[in-house]
Amino acid sequence: MVVSSGISLIAMTMMLFVSLLFVAEHVLFGLAAYHDAQSQGNPDAVIWGLAVGFLGIIPGIIYLCVRGSGRRLVRCANCGYPHDASDFCCPKCGEKNPAAAEANPYAQVLASRARKEMIGGIAVIAAGILLMILVMLFFGVFMMRYRVIF
Ligand SMILES: [Zn+2]
């Protein structure tokens, strides 16, 4: 049937698009983990980046769990709140922490890059979900109209 082969073609194109989004999301989260680990001076940044990039969610969760371990705490010069030595600002009052910038001046650049990649990855997932919903709606309408059975 002409209609159903046309639909199959559209379905295949959509599937290809969704898998491309899937790959893009993995790459973005891998890069985010890599730059985040680098910004914290983690010597295993490459391994984390690759693990999250290739395997996705599970190493991602493990990374988030171990991310904060082995950190040094400092007290805020303004309000005395104890926070991580690698934080650029006090999480409570926003006072700048000069020690972080001195320890690794490039860390802030890496941290903001990691944040952007993370947001990019989330945006890609959102786009993928939206696309899937559109595809389902599209096929729903088509099936009702032409009574196509795949
Ligand atoms: Zn403070």
Boltz pocket constraint, residues with backbone or C-beta under 6 A from the ligand:
constraints:
  - pocket:
      binder: B
      contacts: [[A, 76], [A, 77], [A, 78], [A, 79], [A, 80], [A, 81], [A, 90], [A, 91], [A, 92], [A, 93], [A, 94], [A, 95]]
      max_distance: 6.0
